[in-house]
Amino acid sequence: MNWVVAILLSAFFLGLYDLCTKYAVRANAVTPVLFFSTLTGALVWTVLLTVDALRPGLLPPGLVTDSLTAKQHLQLMLKSGIVSASWIGTYYALKHLPLSLGAPIRATSPLLTLFGAIIFLGERPTLLETIGILTTLASFVGLSLVGVKEGIHFHRNRWFWFLIMGNVFGACSALYDKYLLGSLHFSVPTVQCWFSIYLLAFFGPFALGWKLRLWKRNEFSWRWSIPFIALALLVADYLYFSALQHPDALVAIVMSLRRASTLVAFAGGLYFFREANGWKKLPAVLGILVGIVLTLLGRA
């Protein structure tokens, strides 16, 4: 498959992932949603591992995992820990924030990677990156002004900061993905498989504590969007990793095109959840996307 087609499809499924997540956690307990969606992804890969063990050669190469050392298992477990922290922040934020606000904010995670390089590595942004950053920040101001009309003040809204926390850990995960796939040469199915399985080790204890009522918690209602969270993410990530491995694919272009998921989630939030002030948010959302694209192209 052409890498551009792959990344655009990845963006579409990533937008569906946001929509499924919003529907699953809306007026619902977050912990069991996290657990059951994670369980779905782990079950998919457990079945594939079992099939490959019983009938070697039956699965296509793109679904076959490599054997790992104990150290390599720990490296993939670390990725699961980083993603767990990111998802906890993101799921709770999406439960309480309109998706038409949450999705554009989530899309800014590549900027956090850039800020980290500037602050900790002493890198200096190019002119194009500077324009992109300023465009994104200006669009953020516009988005926050619209949010005030809905009673959401970014600077004192804890769910906004939960989303920022999720973005920070998401940026760390993206950098770690590059290290796993590029420097350590893990295969895509190997990373996806064991990362999905090890997520259960992090969310399982929380789900048990929720079940035993060890803390005050909301009630849970099953929704069929919950397993589709995992399925949409599995497809989105597989296409994304596959695009990154293509020799002609520039990381900046791949990341820019993947941000198209924001438009899918934004449109879905307005259509399915009847969120307010859609047209007033649209210029700010488009400004954020333009800023991100300029920033990432400046990295190329």
C-alpha positions in Angstrom: 0.0 0.0 0.0 1.2 3.5 -0.8 2.4 5.2 2.4 0.3 8.4 1.8 -2.8 6.3 1.5 -1.8 4.3 4.6 -1.3 7.4 6.7 -4.6 9.0 5.6 -6.4 5.8 6.4 -4.6 5.8 9.8 -5.9 9.4 10.4 -9.5 8.3 9.6 -9.3 5.4 12.1 -7.7 7.6 14.7 -10.6 10.0 14.4 -13.0 7.0 14.8 -10.9 6.0 17.9 -11.6 9.5 19.4 -15.3 9.2 18.6 -15.6 5.7 20.1 -13.7 6.9 23.2 -16.0 9.9 23.7 -19.1 7.8 23.4 -17.8 5.1 25.7 -16.8 7.4 28.6 -19.6 10.0 28.4 -21.5 9.7 31.7 -19.7 6.4 32.3 -17.0 5.0 34.6 -13.6 5.5 32.9 -11.6 2.7 34.6 -13.6 -0.3 33.3 -13.8 1.4 29.8 -10.0 1.5 29.8 -9.8 -2.1 31.0 -12.2 -3.7 28.6 -10.9 -1.7 25.6 -7.4 -2.8 26.5 -8.6 -6.4 27.0 -10.0 -6.4 23.4 -6.6 -5.4 21.9 -4.8 -8.0 24.1 -7.2 -10.7 23.1 -6.7 -10.0 19.4 -3.0 -10.4 19.7 -3.2 -13.4 22.0 -5.3 -15.2 19.3 -2.7 -14.3 16.7 0.1 -15.5 18.9 -1.7 -18.8 19.5 -2.4 -19.3 15.8 1.3 -18.6 14.9 2.4 -21.0 17.6 0.1 -23.8 16.5 0.3 -23.3 12.7 3.6 -21.5 11.9 3.6 -19.9 8.5 -0.2 -19.5 8.4 -0.3 -15.8 9.2 1.0 -13.1 6.8 4.5 -11.7 7.8 2.9 -8.4 8.9 1.1 -10.2 11.8 4.0 -12.4 13.0 5.9 -11.4 16.1 9.5 -12.0 16.9 10.9 -13.9 19.9 12.2 -11.5 22.6 14.7 -11.5 25.4 13.8 -10.6 28.9 15.3 -7.2 28.4 13.3 -6.6 25.3 10.1 -7.5 27.1 10.9 -4.9 29.8 11.5 -2.3 27.0 8.1 -3.0 25.6 6.6 -3.0 29.1 8.0 0.5 29.6 6.1 1.6 26.5 2.9 0.3 28.0 3.5 2.2 31.2 4.0 5.5 29.3 0.9 4.9 27.2 -1.1 4.0 30.3 -0.3 7.4 31.9 -1.2 9.1 28.6 -4.6 7.3 28.3 -5.6 8.0 31.9 -5.2 11.7 31.3 -6.8 11.6 27.9 -9.8 9.4 28.8 -10.8 11.4 31.8 -10.4 14.7 29.8 -12.5 13.5 26.9 -15.2 12.4 29.3 -15.6 15.9 30.6 -14.6 18.1 27.7 -16.5 18.6 24.4 -14.8 16.5 21.7 -14.7 19.6 19.5 -12.3 21.1 22.0 -10.5 18.0 23.2 -9.6 16.7 19.7 -7.8 19.8 18.5 -5.8 20.1 21.8 -4.8 16.4 21.5 -3.5 17.1 18.0 -0.8 19.4 19.4 1.3 16.6 20.9 4.0 17.0 18.2 4.7 20.5 19.4 5.5 19.2 22.9 8.2 17.1 21.3 9.6 20.2 19.6 9.5 22.2 22.9 11.4 19.4 24.6 14.1 19.5 22.0 14.4 23.3 22.4 14.5 23.2 26.2 16.5 20.1 26.9 18.6 19.6 23.8 19.4 23.3 23.0 17.9 23.1 19.5 16.7 26.3 17.9 13.5 26.5 15.8 13.7 27.4 12.2 11.7 30.3 10.8 8.9 28.0 9.5 8.8 26.3 12.9 8.5 29.6 14.6 5.6 30.7 12.4 3.9 27.3 13.0 4.3 27.6 16.8 2.9 31.2 16.8 0.0 30.2 14.6 -0.8 27.3 16.9 -0.6 29.4 20.0 -2.8 32.1 18.5 -5.4 29.5 17.5 -5.3 28.1 21.0 -6.2 31.6 22.3 -9.1 31.7 19.8 -10.2 28.2 20.9 -10.1 29.1 24.6 -12.2 32.2 24.0 -14.9 30.0 22.4 -14.5 27.6 25.3 -15.3 30.3 27.8 -18.7 30.6 26.2 -19.3 27.0 27.2 -18.1 27.6 30.7 -14.7 26.1 30.1 -11.8 28.2 31.2 -8.6 26.5 30.2 -6.3 27.9 32.8 -8.4 26.7 35.7 -10.1 23.6 34.2 -8.5 20.5 35.6 -9.7 18.3 32.7 -7.8 20.6 30.3 -4.7 19.9 32.4 -5.5 16.2 32.4 -5.5 16.4 28.6 -2.2 18.3 28.6 -0.7 15.5 30.9 -2.0 12.9 28.3 -0.3 14.9 25.5 3.0 15.1 27.4 3.1 11.3 27.9 1.8 10.8 24.3 4.8 12.8 23.0 7.1 10.7 25.2 5.5 7.6 23.7 6.1 8.9 20.1 9.8 9.5 20.8 10.1 6.1 22.4 8.4 4.5 19.3 11.0 6.1 17.1 13.7 4.6 19.4 12.1 1.1 19.4 11.4 0.9 15.7 14.4 2.9 14.4 17.3 2.3 16.8 16.4 -1.1 18.3 14.7 -2.4 15.1 11.7 -3.9 16.7 9.1 -5.0 14.1 5.7 -3.4 14.0 3.7 -6.5 15.0 6.1 -7.2 17.9 5.7 -3.7 19.4 1.9 -3.7 18.9 1.4 -7.2 20.3 3.3 -7.0 23.5 2.5 -3.4 24.1 -1.2 -4.3 24.0 -0.8 -7.3 26.3 1.3 -5.5 28.9 -1.3 -2.7 29.1 -3.4 -5.2 31.0 -0.7 -5.4 33.7 -1.2 -1.7 34.3 -5.0 -1.4 34.0 -5.9 -4.8 35.6 -5.2 -3.7 39.2 -7.2 -0.5 38.7 -10.1 -2.4 37.3 -10.0 -4.8 40.3 -9.9 -1.9 42.7 -12.9 -0.3 40.9 -14.8 -3.6 41.1 -14.1 -4.0 44.9 -15.2 -0.3 45.4 -11.9 0.6 47.0 -12.6 4.2 46.2 -15.6 6.4 45.4 -16.5 5.7 41.8 -19.1 6.1 39.1 -21.3 3.2 37.8 -20.4 1.4 34.6 -22.7 0.6 31.7 -21.5 -1.6 28.8 -21.4 0.0 25.4 -20.4 -1.6 22.1 -18.2 1.3 21.3 -15.8 0.0 24.0 -14.2 -2.9 22.0 -14.2 -0.7 18.9 -11.9 1.7 20.7 -9.2 -0.9 20.7 -10.0 -2.2 17.2 -9.9 1.3 15.7 -6.6 2.0 17.4 -5.0 -1.3 16.3 -5.8 -0.5 12.7 -4.7 3.2 13.0 -1.4 2.3 14.7 -0.6 -0.5 12.3 -1.1 1.7 9.3 0.9 4.5 11.0 3.9 2.3 11.8 3.8 0.8 8.3 3.9 4.2 6.8 6.8 5.2 9.0 8.8 2.2 7.8 8.5 3.2 4.1 11.8 4.5 2.8 10.2 7.4 1.0 8.1 8.6 3.9 9.3 11.7 5.7 8.4 11.7 9.4 7.3 15.4 9.3 4.9 14.7 6.4 3.5 11.5 8.1 2.9 13.3 11.3 1.2 16.2 9.5 -1.1 14.0 7.5 -2.0 12.0 10.6 -3.4 15.2 12.2 -6.3 15.0 9.8 -7.8 12.8 12.4 -8.8 16.0 14.2 -11.2 16.9 11.5 -12.8 13.5 11.7 -13.2 13.8 15.5 -14.3 17.4 15.3 -17.0 16.7 12.7 -18.2 13.7 14.5 -18.4 15.6 17.8 -20.7 18.2 16.1 -22.8 15.6 14.3 -23.2 12.8 16.8 -23.0 14.7 20.1 -24.6 18.0 19.0 -21.8 20.1 20.5 -22.2 23.8 20.6 -20.4 26.6 18.8 -19.1 24.3 16.0 -18.7 27.0 13.3 -17.1 29.4 15.9 -14.5 26.7 16.7 -13.7 25.7 13.2 -11.3 28.7 12.3 -9.3 27.9 15.5 -9.2 24.2 14.7 -8.0 24.8 11.2 -5.5 27.3 12.6 -4.1 24.7 15.0 -3.8 22.2 12.1 -2.0 24.7 9.9 0.3 25.6 12.7 1.2 21.9 13.3 1.8 21.3 9.6 4.1 24.3 9.3 6.0 23.3 12.4 6.4 19.7 11.3 7.4 20.8 7.8 10.0 23.0 9.4 11.5 19.8 10.9 11.9 18.2 7.5 
